[in-house]
Amino acid sequence: MNGEGEKFSLGGVHEWQFGLPVLILTISSLGILSIYSASQNVAHNFEWAPLYLKQITWVVIGGVAFLVMSAYDYHRLSRYAYVLYVLSLLLLVLVSFAGRSTRGAQRWLEIGSFSFQPSEVAKVMLVVMLARYFSTWPSTGVLHRIIIPVILMFPGFLLILLQPDLGTAITYLFVFLTIILFVGPWTRSLIFGFFGILMVLPFLWKGLWMPLRAYQKERILAFLDPTLDPMGQGYQALQSKIAIGSGQLSGQGLYGATQSQLQFLPDGYTDFAFAVFAEQWGFLGVVILLFLYYLLFMMMIGIGERAKDLFGVILVIGITAMLSFCLMVNIGMTVGLLPIVGIPLPLMSYGGTTLVMTFAVLGLLLNIKRRRFSS
């Protein structure tokens, strides 16, 4: 089928004209419902509004960011890529001196009553910077393809790790490695090098284990066996599994999800949003949610396949890697397959900076799609 009809063909979900914004709003709406249920007994602890109303506010702001980024010519980002990346690094440096500390981590900057997390901005600026770099520098040589990119990436990775924010630092590194593997031609060497590191890891374990902070060691041990500390580091992992299991086939509903509503599961509206959703909507709801994410990522991959230039392709690769990694790790840690780290569930977890930046990068993808036929 030719012409406008192609946009609605079942053969390619990424061609549906309004598919991307509809999916984004659908997943975000499910997140708001989960936050509403999980935070009913904690809303009074916050200043001007319940958490679900704050999340609606962030969705509105994110929608504006989505529209702006979808209209702004993404090629202009290439011109300012290095400047934007340096500014994001300066924000990370500022956090280490003037950031707000919560739960032993110094990750937020405050401007009046408003606070935001610069590490979320830095992840996106890393993708923009690498897209500019690899679309303009020579395509061969270890120096240009490996060494210089590592030098450019490392300050941001180190600053995030020192906050400490292990989850964001791991995401940052994963995005970097994904882009490096994509641009090649050192893919095979990097894969063999990675497995080589895994082989010698037992011999390096002492050197890797000793620098870890006490709570990070406890989290790893709790992941291996949550019952070692069921009321401490293993508590969240155990309660998350109980919440997911209690959802059964069709869920407990918005008002019957006792694990989250009675606060047996801490942070149910942030890092454990998936567990809360699974308790509320059950196995059937989880299947629908995962199908929505599947459609979202298929659209993102379709945009990358049809991008007209290397800069746009690398932007799509980096953004897709960032969001898919967050999705996999968040779900993996809530079901007990991965250690618990502070990685939010895209579009569903409570948090202003993360949500707005996610809307912004998805708007950027729509921009790339719209301009694939332009000169």
Stockholm file with secondary structure:
# STOCKHOLM 1.0

chainA/1-375         MNGEGEKFSLGGVHEWQFGLPVLILTISSLGILSIYSASQNVAHNFEWAPLYLKQITWVVIGGVAFLVMSAYDYHRLSRYAYVLYVLSLLLLVLVSFAGRSTRGAQRWLEIGSFSFQPSEVAKVMLVVMLARYFSTWPSTGVLHRIIIPVILMFPGFLLILLQPDLGTAITYLFVFLTIILFVGPWTRSLIFGFFGILMVLPFLWKGLWMPLRAYQKERILAFLDPTLDPMGQGYQALQSKIAIGSGQLSGQGLYGATQSQLQFLPDGYTDFAFAVFAEQWGFLGVVILLFLYYLLFMMMIGIGERAKDLFGVILVIGITAMLSFCLMVNIGMTVGLLPIVGIPLPLMSYGGTTLVMTFAVLGLLLNIKRRRFSS
#=GR chainA/1-375 SS CCGGGGGGCTTCGGGCTTHHHHHHHHHHHHHHHHHHHHTTTTGGGSSSSCHHHHHHHHHHHHHHHHHHHHHSCTHHHHHTHHHHHHHHHHHHHHHHHHCEEETTEEEEEEETTEEECHHHHHHHHHHHHHHHHHHHSCSCCHIIIIIHHHHHHHHHHHHHHTTTCHHHHHHHHHHHHHHHHHHCSCHHHHHHHHHHHHHHHHHHHHHHHTTSCHHHHHHHHHHHCGGGSTTTTTHHHHHHHHHHHHTTTTCCCTTTCHHHHTTSSTTTTTTTHHHHHHHHHHHHHHHHHHHHHHHHHHHHHHHHHHCSSHHHHHHHHHHHHHHHHHHHHHHHHHTTSSCCCSCCCTTTSCCHHHHHHHHHHHHHHHHHHHTTTCC
#=GC SS_cons         CCGGGGGGCTTCGGGCTTHHHHHHHHHHHHHHHHHHHHTTTTGGGSSSSCHHHHHHHHHHHHHHHHHHHHHSCTHHHHHTHHHHHHHHHHHHHHHHHHCEEETTEEEEEEETTEEECHHHHHHHHHHHHHHHHHHHSCSCCHIIIIIHHHHHHHHHHHHHHTTTCHHHHHHHHHHHHHHHHHHCSCHHHHHHHHHHHHHHHHHHHHHHHTTSCHHHHHHHHHHHCGGGSTTTTTHHHHHHHHHHHHTTTTCCCTTTCHHHHTTSSTTTTTTTHHHHHHHHHHHHHHHHHHHHHHHHHHHHHHHHHHCSSHHHHHHHHHHHHHHHHHHHHHHHHHTTSSCCCSCCCTTTSCCHHHHHHHHHHHHHHHHHHHTTTCC
//
